[in-house]
Amino acid sequence: MAIEPITTNGRAIRRYRKLAGLSNHAVAQAAGISSSHLAHVEAERRGASPGVLALIAATLGRPIADIVHDQLADAA
């Protein structure tokens, strides 16, 4: 059973990354993904696994809820 990527709030990831003074490369490395993948996640062209999102959130010092879309609210 494959884990579906979660839709992220890429703008929030980028905003929190910049507020933390971290580069795309530093966050990507901490999350175990390429800088290119993180750029796609931030641009909302690609989702990310729950584990990767947890690592991104932890690196940014934010709860994971700050970087994912509320998919139930989006459906309403």
PDB file of N, CA, C, O and CB in Angstrom:
ATOM      1  N   MET A   1       0.840  -1.178   0.000  1.00  0.00           N
ATOM      2  CA  MET A   1       0.000   0.000   0.000  1.00  0.00           C
ATOM      3  C   MET A   1       0.888   1.245   0.000  1.00  0.00           C
ATOM      4  O   MET A   1       1.682   1.450   0.918  1.00  0.00           O
ATOM      5  CB  MET A   1      -0.957  -0.004   1.219  1.00  0.00           C
ATOM      6  N   ALA A   2       0.751   2.049  -1.008  1.00  0.00           N
ATOM      7  CA  ALA A   2       1.548   3.272  -1.136  1.00  0.00           C
ATOM      8  C   ALA A   2       0.951   4.388  -0.283  1.00  0.00           C
ATOM      9  O   ALA A   2      -0.266   4.494  -0.136  1.00  0.00           O
ATOM     10  CB  ALA A   2       1.632   3.715  -2.615  1.00  0.00           C
ATOM     11  N   ILE A   3       1.821   5.206   0.268  1.00  0.00           N
ATOM     12  CA  ILE A   3       1.375   6.366   1.034  1.00  0.00           C
ATOM     13  C   ILE A   3       1.188   7.515   0.059  1.00  0.00           C
ATOM     14  O   ILE A   3       2.100   7.862  -0.692  1.00  0.00           O
ATOM     15  CB  ILE A   3       2.394   6.740   2.168  1.00  0.00           C
ATOM     16  N   GLU A   4       0.012   8.095   0.077  1.00  0.00           N
ATOM     17  CA  GLU A   4      -0.297   9.211  -0.811  1.00  0.00           C
ATOM     18  C   GLU A   4       0.410  10.469  -0.334  1.00  0.00           C
ATOM     19  O   GLU A   4       0.439  10.745   0.865  1.00  0.00           O
ATOM     20  CB  GLU A   4      -1.816   9.445  -0.887  1.00  0.00           C
ATOM     21  N   PRO A   5       0.985  11.240  -1.265  1.00  0.00           N
ATOM     22  CA  PRO A   5       1.571  12.528  -0.863  1.00  0.00           C
ATOM     23  C   PRO A   5       0.490  13.450  -0.313  1.00  0.00           C
ATOM     24  O   PRO A   5      -0.662  13.401  -0.743  1.00  0.00           O
ATOM     25  CB  PRO A   5       2.290  13.201  -2.058  1.00  0.00           C
ATOM     26  N   ILE A   6       0.868  14.273   0.626  1.00  0.00           N
ATOM     27  CA  ILE A   6      -0.055  15.224   1.238  1.00  0.00           C
ATOM     28  C   ILE A   6       0.134  16.573   0.556  1.00  0.00           C
ATOM     29  O   ILE A   6       1.257  17.004   0.292  1.00  0.00           O
ATOM     30  CB  ILE A   6       0.178  15.335   2.785  1.00  0.00           C
ATOM     31  N   THR A   7      -0.990  17.229   0.276  1.00  0.00           N
ATOM     32  CA  THR A   7      -0.927  18.561  -0.311  1.00  0.00           C
ATOM     33  C   THR A   7      -0.435  19.535   0.753  1.00  0.00           C
ATOM     34  O   THR A   7      -0.970  19.596   1.860  1.00  0.00           O
ATOM     35  CB  THR A   7      -2.316  18.999  -0.874  1.00  0.00           C
ATOM     36  N   THR A   8       0.577  20.281   0.397  1.00  0.00           N
ATOM     37  CA  THR A   8       1.171  21.209   1.353  1.00  0.00           C
ATOM     38  C   THR A   8       0.769  22.644   1.058  1.00  0.00           C
ATOM     39  O   THR A   8       0.280  22.969  -0.024  1.00  0.00           O
ATOM     40  CB  THR A   8       2.683  21.081   1.341  1.00  0.00           C
ATOM     41  N   ASN A   9       0.985  23.466   2.026  1.00  0.00           N
ATOM     42  CA  ASN A   9       0.870  24.908   1.824  1.00  0.00           C
ATOM     43  C   ASN A   9       2.290  25.390   1.562  1.00  0.00           C
ATOM     44  O   ASN A   9       2.996  25.814   2.478  1.00  0.00           O
ATOM     45  CB  ASN A   9       0.200  25.651   3.077  1.00  0.00           C
ATOM     46  N   GLY A  10       2.696  25.319   0.299  1.00  0.00           N
ATOM     47  CA  GLY A  10       4.070  25.635  -0.078  1.00  0.00           C
ATOM     48  C   GLY A  10       4.491  27.041   0.275  1.00  0.00           C
ATOM     49  O   GLY A  10       5.640  27.284   0.643  1.00  0.00           O
ATOM     50  N   ARG A  11       3.549  27.973   0.161  1.00  0.00           N
ATOM     51  CA  ARG A  11       3.890  29.359   0.516  1.00  0.00           C
ATOM     52  C   ARG A  11       4.240  29.469   1.987  1.00  0.00           C
ATOM     53  O   ARG A  11       5.130  30.231   2.365  1.00  0.00           O
ATOM     54  CB  ARG A  11       2.729  30.308   0.183  1.00  0.00           C
ATOM     55  N   ALA A  12       3.534  28.701   2.825  1.00  0.00           N
ATOM     56  CA  ALA A  12       3.834  28.726   4.262  1.00  0.00           C
ATOM     57  C   ALA A  12       5.209  28.128   4.525  1.00  0.00           C
ATOM     58  O   ALA A  12       5.970  28.653   5.338  1.00  0.00           O
ATOM     59  CB  ALA A  12       2.755  27.959   5.061  1.00  0.00           C
ATOM     60  N   ILE A  13       5.532  27.028   3.839  1.00  0.00           N
ATOM     61  CA  ILE A  13       6.856  26.429   4.020  1.00  0.00           C
ATOM     62  C   ILE A  13       7.929  27.439   3.650  1.00  0.00           C
ATOM     63  O   ILE A  13       8.882  27.633   4.404  1.00  0.00           O
ATOM     64  CB  ILE A  13       7.004  25.144   3.169  1.00  0.00           C
ATOM     65  N   ARG A  14       7.788  28.073   2.516  1.00  0.00           N
ATOM     66  CA  ARG A  14       8.778  29.066   2.074  1.00  0.00           C
ATOM     67  C   ARG A  14       8.872  30.218   3.079  1.00  0.00           C
ATOM     68  O   ARG A  14       9.970  30.645   3.436  1.00  0.00           O
ATOM     69  CB  ARG A  14       8.410  29.611   0.669  1.00  0.00           C
ATOM     70  N   ARG A  15       7.715  30.720   3.534  1.00  0.00           N
ATOM     71  CA  ARG A  15       7.705  31.843   4.482  1.00  0.00           C
ATOM     72  C   ARG A  15       8.421  31.462   5.782  1.00  0.00           C
ATOM     73  O   ARG A  15       9.273  32.207   6.265  1.00  0.00           O
ATOM     74  CB  ARG A  15       6.250  32.283   4.784  1.00  0.00           C
ATOM     75  N   TYR A  16       8.071  30.297   6.347  1.00  0.00           N
ATOM     76  CA  TYR A  16       8.700  29.877   7.600  1.00  0.00           C
ATOM     77  C   TYR A  16      10.184  29.586   7.405  1.00  0.00           C
ATOM     78  O   TYR A  16      10.986  29.845   8.302  1.00  0.00           O
ATOM     79  CB  TYR A  16       7.994  28.641   8.162  1.00  0.00           C
ATOM     80  N   ARG A  17      10.557  29.052   6.244  1.00  0.00           N
ATOM     81  CA  ARG A  17      11.972  28.792   5.958  1.00  0.00           C
ATOM     82  C   ARG A  17      12.756  30.097   5.939  1.00  0.00           C
ATOM     83  O   ARG A  17      13.841  30.192   6.512  1.00  0.00           O
ATOM     84  CB  ARG A  17      12.131  28.052   4.612  1.00  0.00           C
ATOM     85  N   LYS A  18      12.195  31.095   5.275  1.00  0.00           N
ATOM     86  CA  LYS A  18      12.889  32.388   5.200  1.00  0.00           C
ATOM     87  C   LYS A  18      12.933  33.076   6.558  1.00  0.00           C
ATOM     88  O   LYS A  18      13.942  33.685   6.913  1.00  0.00           O
ATOM     89  CB  LYS A  18      12.206  33.301   4.177  1.00  0.00           C
ATOM     90  N   LEU A  19      11.835  32.984   7.327  1.00  0.00           N
ATOM     91  CA  LEU A  19      11.829  33.567   8.677  1.00  0.00           C
ATOM     92  C   LEU A  19      12.881  32.916   9.568  1.00  0.00           C
ATOM     93  O   LEU A  19      13.471  33.570  10.428  1.00  0.00           O
ATOM     94  CB  LEU A  19      10.442  33.420   9.316  1.00  0.00           C
ATOM     95  N   ALA A  20      13.110  31.616   9.353  1.00  0.00           N
ATOM     96  CA  ALA A  20      14.109  30.893  10.141  1.00  0.00           C
ATOM     97  C   ALA A  20      15.534  31.159   9.634  1.00  0.00           C
ATOM     98  O   ALA A  20      16.511  30.746  10.258  1.00  0.00           O
ATOM     99  CB  ALA A  20      13.815  29.388  10.108  1.00  0.00           C
ATOM    100  N   GLY A  21      15.637  31.852   8.499  1.00  0.00           N
ATOM    101  CA  GLY A  21      16.955  32.139   7.941  1.00  0.00           C
ATOM    102  C   GLY A  21      17.630  30.922   7.346  1.00  0.00           C
ATOM    103  O   GLY A  21      18.858  30.848   7.295  1.00  0.00           O
ATOM    104  N   LEU A  22      16.831  29.963   6.896  1.00  0.00           N
ATOM    105  CA  LEU A  22      17.376  28.725   6.347  1.00  0.00           C
ATOM    106  C   LEU A  22      17.304  28.711   4.826  1.00  0.00           C
ATOM    107  O   LEU A  22      16.359  29.236   4.237  1.00  0.00           O
ATOM    108  CB  LEU A  22      16.632  27.523   6.913  1.00  0.00           C
ATOM    109  N   SER A  23      18.290  28.117   4.204  1.00  0.00           N
ATOM    110  CA  SER A  23      18.298  27.983   2.748  1.00  0.00           C
ATOM    111  C   SER A  23      17.442  26.796   2.329  1.00  0.00           C
ATOM    112  O   SER A  23      17.144  25.910   3.130  1.00  0.00           O
ATOM    113  CB  SER A  23      19.741  27.821   2.220  1.00  0.00           C
ATOM    114  N   ASN A  24      17.061  26.796   1.079  1.00  0.00           N
ATOM    115  CA  ASN A  24      16.350  25.658   0.496  1.00  0.00           C
ATOM    116  C   ASN A  24      17.197  24.407   0.701  1.00  0.00           C
ATOM    117  O   ASN A  24      16.675  23.362   1.090  1.00  0.00           O
ATOM    118  CB  ASN A  24      16.049  25.892  -1.025  1.00  0.00           C
ATOM    119  N   HIS A  25      18.479  24.505   0.445  1.00  0.00           N
ATOM    120  CA  HIS A  25      19.377  23.350   0.554  1.00  0.00           C
ATOM    121  C   HIS A  25      19.413  22.799   1.980  1.00  0.00           C
ATOM    122  O   HIS A  25      19.371  21.583   2.173  1.00  0.00           O
ATOM    123  CB  HIS A  25      20.792  23.736   0.110  1.00  0.00           C
ATOM    124  N   ALA A  26      19.490  23.675   2.972  1.00  0.00           N
ATOM    125  CA  ALA A  26      19.576  23.232   4.371  1.00  0.00           C
ATOM    126  C   ALA A  26      18.318  22.478   4.789  1.00  0.00           C
ATOM    127  O   ALA A  26      18.407  21.433   5.433  1.00  0.00           O
ATOM    128  CB  ALA A  26      19.798  24.434   5.303  1.00  0.00           C
ATOM    129  N   VAL A  27      17.149  23.000   4.427  1.00  0.00           N
ATOM    130  CA  VAL A  27      15.893  22.337   4.800  1.00  0.00           C
ATOM    131  C   VAL A  27      15.754  21.017   4.041  1.00  0.00           C
ATOM    132  O   VAL A  27      15.365  20.002   4.618  1.00  0.00           O
ATOM    133  CB  VAL A  27      14.676  23.260   4.510  1.00  0.00           C
ATOM    134  N   ALA A  28      16.072  21.037   2.752  1.00  0.00           N
ATOM    135  CA  ALA A  28      15.980  19.814   1.950  1.00  0.00           C
ATOM    136  C   ALA A  28      16.900  18.732   2.511  1.00  0.00           C
ATOM    137  O   ALA A  28      16.502  17.572   2.623  1.00  0.00           O
ATOM    138  CB  ALA A  28      16.336  20.104   0.477  1.00  0.00           C
ATOM    139  N   GLN A  29      18.114  19.107   2.859  1.00  0.00           N
ATOM    140  CA  GLN A  29      19.067  18.141   3.397  1.00  0.00           C
ATOM    141  C   GLN A  29      18.549  17.551   4.709  1.00  0.00           C
ATOM    142  O   GLN A  29      18.656  16.344   4.925  1.00  0.00           O
ATOM    143  CB  GLN A  29      20.441  18.802   3.613  1.00  0.00           C
ATOM    144  N   ALA A  30      17.995  18.380   5.578  1.00  0.00           N
ATOM    145  CA  ALA A  30      17.461  17.899   6.857  1.00  0.00           C
ATOM    146  C   ALA A  30      16.279  16.955   6.654  1.00  0.00           C
ATOM    147  O   ALA A  30      16.062  16.040   7.448  1.00  0.00           O
ATOM    148  CB  ALA A  30      17.037  19.080   7.732  1.00  0.00           C
ATOM    149  N   ALA A  31      15.515  17.185   5.582  1.00  0.00           N
ATOM    150  CA  ALA A  31      14.343  16.349   5.303  1.00  0.00           C
ATOM    151  C   ALA A  31      14.690  15.132   4.452  1.00  0.00           C
ATOM    152  O   ALA A  31      13.839  14.270   4.228  1.00  0.00           O
ATOM    153  CB  ALA A  31      13.273  17.171   4.605  1.00  0.00           C
ATOM    154  N   GLY A  32      15.928  15.054   3.978  1.00  0.00           N
ATOM    155  CA  GLY A  32      16.345  13.909   3.179  1.00  0.00           C
ATOM    156  C   GLY A  32      15.807  13.926   1.750  1.00  0.00           C
ATOM    157  O   GLY A  32      15.611  12.875   1.139  1.00  0.00           O
ATOM    158  N   ILE A  33      15.571  15.124   1.227  1.00  0.00           N
ATOM    159  CA  ILE A  33      15.093  15.261  -0.147  1.00  0.00           C
ATOM    160  C   ILE A  33      16.014  16.207  -0.893  1.00  0.00           C
ATOM    161  O   ILE A  33      16.851  16.875  -0.286  1.00  0.00           O
ATOM    162  CB  ILE A  33      13.624  15.773  -0.187  1.00  0.00           C
ATOM    163  N   SER A  34      15.861  16.266  -2.214  1.00  0.00           N
ATOM    164  CA  SER A  34      16.688  17.182  -3.001  1.00  0.00           C
ATOM    165  C   SER A  34      16.160  18.606  -2.887  1.00  0.00           C
ATOM    166  O   SER A  34      14.994  18.831  -2.562  1.00  0.00           O
ATOM    167  CB  SER A  34      16.728  16.744  -4.477  1.00  0.00           C
ATOM    168  N   SER A  35      17.036  19.554  -3.158  1.00  0.00           N
ATOM    169  CA  SER A  35      16.618  20.955  -3.181  1.00  0.00           C
ATOM    170  C   SER A  35      15.547  21.182  -4.229  1.00  0.00           C
ATOM    171  O   SER A  35      14.637  21.988  -4.033  1.00  0.00           O
ATOM    172  CB  SER A  35      17.814  21.869  -3.448  1.00  0.00           C
ATOM    173  N   SER A  36      15.655  20.472  -5.341  1.00  0.00           N
ATOM    174  CA  SER A  36      14.669  20.570  -6.416  1.00  0.00           C
ATOM    175  C   SER A  36      13.297  20.095  -5.943  1.00  0.00           C
ATOM    176  O   SER A  36      12.280  20.725  -6.232  1.00  0.00           O
ATOM    177  CB  SER A  36      15.121  19.752  -7.635  1.00  0.00           C
ATOM    178  N   HIS A  37      13.276  18.981  -5.215  1.00  0.00           N
ATOM    179  CA  HIS A  37      12.002  18.472  -4.692  1.00  0.00           C
ATOM    180  C   HIS A  37      11.376  19.489  -3.750  1.00  0.00           C
ATOM    181  O   HIS A  37      10.176  19.750  -3.832  1.00  0.00           O
ATOM    182  CB  HIS A  37      12.206  17.125  -3.964  1.00  0.00           C
ATOM    183  N   LEU A  38      12.175  20.068  -2.852  1.00  0.00           N
ATOM    184  CA  LEU A  38      11.641  21.072  -1.930  1.00  0.00           C
ATOM    185  C   LEU A  38      11.110  22.277  -2.693  1.00  0.00           C
ATOM    186  O   LEU A  38      10.065  22.823  -2.339  1.00  0.00           O
ATOM    187  CB  LEU A  38      12.717  21.514  -0.930  1.00  0.00           C
ATOM    188  N   ALA A  39      11.814  22.693  -3.731  1.00  0.00           N
ATOM    189  CA  ALA A  39      11.343  23.825  -4.539  1.00  0.00           C
ATOM    190  C   ALA A  39       9.982  23.513  -5.157  1.00  0.00           C
ATOM    191  O   ALA A  39       9.112  24.382  -5.218  1.00  0.00           O
ATOM    192  CB  ALA A  39      12.365  24.166  -5.647  1.00  0.00           C
ATOM    193  N   HIS A  40       9.794  22.270  -5.616  1.00  0.00           N
ATOM    194  CA  HIS A  40       8.499  21.866  -6.184  1.00  0.00           C
ATOM    195  C   HIS A  40       7.414  21.839  -5.103  1.00  0.00           C
ATOM    196  O   HIS A  40       6.273  22.223  -5.359  1.00  0.00           O
ATOM    197  CB  HIS A  40       8.613  20.477  -6.856  1.00  0.00           C
ATOM    198  N   VAL A  41       7.765  21.390  -3.909  1.00  0.00           N
ATOM    199  CA  VAL A  41       6.802  21.370  -2.796  1.00  0.00           C
ATOM    200  C   VAL A  41       6.412  22.804  -2.446  1.00  0.00           C
ATOM    201  O   VAL A  41       5.231  23.096  -2.261  1.00  0.00           O
ATOM    202  CB  VAL A  41       7.399  20.640  -1.544  1.00  0.00           C
ATOM    203  N   GLU A  42       7.392  23.697  -2.355  1.00  0.00           N
ATOM    204  CA  GLU A  42       7.104  25.095  -2.031  1.00  0.00           C
ATOM    205  C   GLU A  42       6.249  25.761  -3.108  1.00  0.00           C
ATOM    206  O   GLU A  42       5.433  26.631  -2.805  1.00  0.00           O
ATOM    207  CB  GLU A  42       8.405  25.871  -1.849  1.00  0.00           C
ATOM    208  N   ALA A  43       6.436  25.356  -4.354  1.00  0.00           N
ATOM    209  CA  ALA A  43       5.655  25.920  -5.465  1.00  0.00           C
ATOM    210  C   ALA A  43       4.306  25.208  -5.623  1.00  0.00           C
ATOM    211  O   ALA A  43       3.516  25.545  -6.505  1.00  0.00           O
ATOM    212  CB  ALA A  43       6.452  25.825  -6.778  1.00  0.00           C
ATOM    213  N   GLU A  44       4.056  24.221  -4.757  1.00  0.00           N
ATOM    214  CA  GLU A  44       2.812  23.442  -4.758  1.00  0.00           C
ATOM    215  C   GLU A  44       2.591  22.689  -6.070  1.00  0.00           C
ATOM    216  O   GLU A  44       1.457  22.470  -6.496  1.00  0.00           O
ATOM    217  CB  GLU A  44       1.631  24.357  -4.495  1.00  0.00           C
ATOM    218  N   ARG A  45       3.709  22.296  -6.703  1.00  0.00           N
ATOM    219  CA  ARG A  45       3.641  21.464  -7.898  1.00  0.00           C
ATOM    220  C   ARG A  45       3.790  19.990  -7.554  1.00  0.00           C
ATOM    221  O   ARG A  45       3.559  19.122  -8.395  1.00  0.00           O
ATOM    222  CB  ARG A  45       4.717  21.879  -8.894  1.00  0.00           C
ATOM    223  N   ARG A  46       4.177  19.710  -6.312  1.00  0.00           N
ATOM    224  CA  ARG A  46       4.398  18.339  -5.871  1.00  0.00           C
ATOM    225  C   ARG A  46       4.080  18.248  -4.388  1.00  0.00           C
ATOM    226  O   ARG A  46       4.357  19.177  -3.629  1.00  0.00           O
ATOM    227  CB  ARG A  46       5.856  17.881  -6.156  1.00  0.00           C
ATOM    228  N   GLY A  47       3.501  17.134  -3.980  1.00  0.00           N
ATOM    229  CA  GLY A  47       3.242  16.894  -2.566  1.00  0.00           C
ATOM    230  C   GLY A  47       4.454  16.240  -1.922  1.00  0.00           C
ATOM    231  O   GLY A  47       5.498  16.089  -2.558  1.00  0.00           O
ATOM    232  N   ALA A  48       4.316  15.858  -0.676  1.00  0.00           N
ATOM    233  CA  ALA A  48       5.390  15.185   0.041  1.00  0.00           C
ATOM    234  C   ALA A  48       4.776  14.162   0.983  1.00  0.00           C
ATOM    235  O   ALA A  48       3.619  14.282   1.387  1.00  0.00           O
ATOM    236  CB  ALA A  48       6.275  16.202   0.821  1.00  0.00           C
ATOM    237  N   SER A  49       5.561  13.163   1.323  1.00  0.00           N
ATOM    238  CA  SER A  49       5.085  12.126   2.238  1.00  0.00           C
ATOM    239  C   SER A  49       4.929  12.712   3.640  1.00  0.00           C
ATOM    240  O   SER A  49       5.533  13.734   3.964  1.00  0.00           O
ATOM    241  CB  SER A  49       6.058  10.913   2.256  1.00  0.00           C
ATOM    242  N   PRO A  50       4.116  12.057   4.467  1.00  0.00           N
ATOM    243  CA  PRO A  50       3.958  12.542   5.850  1.00  0.00           C
ATOM    244  C   PRO A  50       5.286  12.621   6.602  1.00  0.00           C
ATOM    245  O   PRO A  50       5.507  13.554   7.374  1.00  0.00           O
ATOM    246  CB  PRO A  50       3.000  11.636   6.611  1.00  0.00           C
ATOM    247  N   GLY A  51       6.165  11.652   6.382  1.00  0.00           N
ATOM    248  CA  GLY A  51       7.455  11.659   7.060  1.00  0.00           C
ATOM    249  C   GLY A  51       8.316  12.846   6.655  1.00  0.00           C
ATOM    250  O   GLY A  51       8.950  13.483   7.496  1.00  0.00           O
ATOM    251  N   VAL A  52       8.333  13.135   5.364  1.00  0.00           N
ATOM    252  CA  VAL A  52       9.108  14.284   4.873  1.00  0.00           C
ATOM    253  C   VAL A  52       8.524  15.576   5.421  1.00  0.00           C
ATOM    254  O   VAL A  52       9.265  16.466   5.837  1.00  0.00           O
ATOM    255  CB  VAL A  52       9.127  14.319   3.323  1.00  0.00           C
ATOM    256  N   LEU A  53       7.197  15.685   5.423  1.00  0.00           N
ATOM    257  CA  LEU A  53       6.567  16.894   5.965  1.00  0.00           C
ATOM    258  C   LEU A  53       6.878  17.067   7.445  1.00  0.00           C
ATOM    259  O   LEU A  53       7.087  18.188   7.909  1.00  0.00           O
ATOM    260  CB  LEU A  53       5.053  16.844   5.756  1.00  0.00           C
ATOM    261  N   ALA A  54       6.911  15.968   8.184  1.00  0.00           N
ATOM    262  CA  ALA A  54       7.249  16.048   9.608  1.00  0.00           C
ATOM    263  C   ALA A  54       8.680  16.555   9.783  1.00  0.00           C
ATOM    264  O   ALA A  54       8.948  17.357  10.678  1.00  0.00           O
ATOM    265  CB  ALA A  54       7.079  14.667  10.289  1.00  0.00           C
ATOM    266  N   LEU A  55       9.596  16.092   8.939  1.00  0.00           N
ATOM    267  CA  LEU A  55      10.987  16.548   9.027  1.00  0.00           C
ATOM    268  C   LEU A  55      11.115  18.015   8.633  1.00  0.00           C
ATOM    269  O   LEU A  55      11.871  18.760   9.256  1.00  0.00           O
ATOM    270  CB  LEU A  55      11.887  15.688   8.135  1.00  0.00           C
ATOM    271  N   ILE A  56      10.381  18.437   7.599  1.00  0.00           N
ATOM    272  CA  ILE A  56      10.401  19.845   7.201  1.00  0.00           C
ATOM    273  C   ILE A  56       9.877  20.713   8.344  1.00  0.00           C
ATOM    274  O   ILE A  56      10.495  21.712   8.710  1.00  0.00           O
ATOM    275  CB  ILE A  56       9.557  20.068   5.917  1.00  0.00           C
ATOM    276  N   ALA A  57       8.733  20.322   8.902  1.00  0.00           N
ATOM    277  CA  ALA A  57       8.136  21.091   9.995  1.00  0.00           C
ATOM    278  C   ALA A  57       9.080  21.174  11.195  1.00  0.00           C
ATOM    279  O   ALA A  57       9.244  22.240  11.788  1.00  0.00           O
ATOM    280  CB  ALA A  57       6.801  20.465  10.419  1.00  0.00           C
ATOM    281  N   ALA A  58       9.697  20.049  11.549  1.00  0.00           N
ATOM    282  CA  ALA A  58      10.622  20.035  12.682  1.00  0.00           C
ATOM    283  C   ALA A  58      11.823  20.935  12.411  1.00  0.00           C
ATOM    284  O   ALA A  58      12.273  21.656  13.302  1.00  0.00           O
ATOM    285  CB  ALA A  58      11.090  18.602  12.979  1.00  0.00           C
ATOM    286  N   THR A  59      12.342  20.895  11.193  1.00  0.00           N
ATOM    287  CA  THR A  59      13.478  21.738  10.826  1.00  0.00           C
ATOM    288  C   THR A  59      13.120  23.214  10.940  1.00  0.00           C
ATOM    289  O   THR A  59      13.947  24.036  11.334  1.00  0.00           O
ATOM    290  CB  THR A  59      13.947  21.418   9.403  1.00  0.00           C
ATOM    291  N   LEU A  60      11.874  23.542  10.589  1.00  0.00           N
ATOM    292  CA  LEU A  60      11.417  24.931  10.645  1.00  0.00           C
ATOM    293  C   LEU A  60      10.933  25.334  12.034  1.00  0.00           C
ATOM    294  O   LEU A  60      10.637  26.504  12.274  1.00  0.00           O
ATOM    295  CB  LEU A  60      10.307  25.148   9.641  1.00  0.00           C
ATOM    296  N   GLY A  61      10.852  24.364  12.952  1.00  0.00           N
ATOM    297  CA  GLY A  61      10.382  24.661  14.302  1.00  0.00           C
ATOM    298  C   GLY A  61       8.894  24.975  14.351  1.00  0.00           C
ATOM    299  O   GLY A  61       8.446  25.757  15.190  1.00  0.00           O
ATOM    300  N   ARG A  62       8.131  24.366  13.456  1.00  0.00           N
ATOM    301  CA  ARG A  62       6.688  24.626  13.350  1.00  0.00           C
ATOM    302  C   ARG A  62       5.922  23.316  13.508  1.00  0.00           C
ATOM    303  O   ARG A  62       6.452  22.250  13.195  1.00  0.00           O
ATOM    304  CB  ARG A  62       6.340  25.301  11.987  1.00  0.00           C
ATOM    305  N   PRO A  63       4.684  23.385  13.990  1.00  0.00           N
ATOM    306  CA  PRO A  63       3.845  22.178  13.970  1.00  0.00           C
ATOM    307  C   PRO A  63       3.472  21.843  12.525  1.00  0.00           C
ATOM    308  O   PRO A  63       3.336  22.738  11.691  1.00  0.00           O
ATOM    309  CB  PRO A  63       2.557  22.375  14.838  1.00  0.00           C
ATOM    310  N   ILE A  64       3.312  20.574  12.238  1.00  0.00           N
ATOM    311  CA  ILE A  64       3.019  20.144  10.874  1.00  0.00           C
ATOM    312  C   ILE A  64       1.731  20.785  10.340  1.00  0.00           C
ATOM    313  O   ILE A  64       1.599  21.010   9.137  1.00  0.00           O
ATOM    314  CB  ILE A  64       2.906  18.619  10.819  1.00  0.00           C
ATOM    315  N   ALA A  65       0.796  21.073  11.226  1.00  0.00           N
ATOM    316  CA  ALA A  65      -0.467  21.696  10.797  1.00  0.00           C
ATOM    317  C   ALA A  65      -0.239  23.050  10.125  1.00  0.00           C
ATOM    318  O   ALA A  65      -1.069  23.496   9.333  1.00  0.00           O
ATOM    319  CB  ALA A  65      -1.402  21.869  11.995  1.00  0.00           C
ATOM    320  N   ASP A  66       0.877  23.703  10.436  1.00  0.00           N
ATOM    321  CA  ASP A  66       1.177  25.009   9.830  1.00  0.00           C
ATOM    322  C   ASP A  66       1.568  24.902   8.357  1.00  0.00           C
ATOM    323  O   ASP A  66       1.528  25.898   7.634  1.00  0.00           O
ATOM    324  CB  ASP A  66       2.294  25.689  10.598  1.00  0.00           C
ATOM    325  N   ILE A  67       1.950  23.696   7.903  1.00  0.00           N
ATOM    326  CA  ILE A  67       2.461  23.583   6.534  1.00  0.00           C
ATOM    327  C   ILE A  67       1.636  22.683   5.635  1.00  0.00           C
ATOM    328  O   ILE A  67       2.034  22.416   4.501  1.00  0.00           O
ATOM    329  CB  ILE A  67       3.856  23.079   6.566  1.00  0.00           C
ATOM    330  N   VAL A  68       0.486  22.206   6.118  1.00  0.00           N
ATOM    331  CA  VAL A  68      -0.382  21.400   5.254  1.00  0.00           C
ATOM    332  C   VAL A  68      -1.704  22.113   5.076  1.00  0.00           C
ATOM    333  O   VAL A  68      -2.165  22.841   5.955  1.00  0.00           O
ATOM    334  CB  VAL A  68      -0.603  19.981   5.840  1.00  0.00           C
ATOM    335  N   HIS A  69      -2.303  21.889   3.921  1.00  0.00           N
ATOM    336  CA  HIS A  69      -3.628  22.446   3.672  1.00  0.00           C
ATOM    337  C   HIS A  69      -4.638  21.706   4.522  1.00  0.00           C
ATOM    338  O   HIS A  69      -4.509  20.504   4.751  1.00  0.00           O
ATOM    339  CB  HIS A  69      -4.002  22.359   2.172  1.00  0.00           C
ATOM    340  N   ASP A  70      -5.632  22.419   4.983  1.00  0.00           N
ATOM    341  CA  ASP A  70      -6.772  21.788   5.643  1.00  0.00           C
ATOM    342  C   ASP A  70      -7.647  21.251   4.530  1.00  0.00           C
ATOM    343  O   ASP A  70      -8.485  21.979   3.997  1.00  0.00           O
ATOM    344  CB  ASP A  70      -7.562  22.796   6.585  1.00  0.00           C
ATOM    345  N   GLN A  71      -7.467  19.979   4.165  1.00  0.00           N
ATOM    346  CA  GLN A  71      -8.136  19.414   3.009  1.00  0.00           C
ATOM    347  C   GLN A  71      -9.653  19.342   3.207  1.00  0.00           C
ATOM    348  O   GLN A  71     -10.399  19.378   2.228  1.00  0.00           O
ATOM    349  CB  GLN A  71      -7.583  18.033   2.716  1.00  0.00           C
ATOM    350  N   LEU A  72     -10.118  19.242   4.443  1.00  0.00           N
ATOM    351  CA  LEU A  72     -11.562  19.243   4.680  1.00  0.00           C
ATOM    352  C   LEU A  72     -12.125  20.631   4.409  1.00  0.00           C
ATOM    353  O   LEU A  72     -13.199  20.753   3.820  1.00  0.00           O
ATOM    354  CB  LEU A  72     -11.885  18.798   6.128  1.00  0.00           C
ATOM    355  N   ALA A  73     -11.424  21.674   4.826  1.00  0.00           N
ATOM    356  CA  ALA A  73     -11.890  23.042   4.579  1.00  0.00           C
ATOM    357  C   ALA A  73     -11.854  23.345   3.096  1.00  0.00           C
ATOM    358  O   ALA A  73     -12.741  24.030   2.585  1.00  0.00           O
ATOM    359  CB  ALA A  73     -11.035  24.063   5.352  1.00  0.00           C
ATOM    360  N   ASP A  74     -10.827  22.839   2.379  1.00  0.00           N
ATOM    361  CA  ASP A  74     -10.731  23.078   0.942  1.00  0.00           C
ATOM    362  C   ASP A  74     -11.884  22.418   0.195  1.00  0.00           C
ATOM    363  O   ASP A  74     -12.302  22.913  -0.852  1.00  0.00           O
ATOM    364  CB  ASP A  74      -9.397  22.563   0.407  1.00  0.00           C
ATOM    365  N   ALA A  75     -12.407  21.304   0.717  1.00  0.00           N
ATOM    366  CA  ALA A  75     -13.480  20.577   0.050  1.00  0.00           C
ATOM    367  C   ALA A  75     -14.834  21.244   0.246  1.00  0.00           C
ATOM    368  O   ALA A  75     -15.765  21.007  -0.524  1.00  0.00           O
ATOM    369  CB  ALA A  75     -13.534  19.154   0.556  1.00  0.00           C
ATOM    370  N   ALA A  76     -14.943  22.080   1.278  1.00  0.00           N
ATOM    371  CA  ALA A  76     -16.238  22.726   1.576  1.00  0.00           C
ATOM    372  C   ALA A  76     -16.568  23.850   0.610  1.00  0.00           C
ATOM    373  O   ALA A  76     -17.617  24.482   0.733  1.00  0.00           O
ATOM    374  CB  ALA A  76     -16.237  23.271   2.993  1.00  0.00           C
TER     375      ALA A  76
END
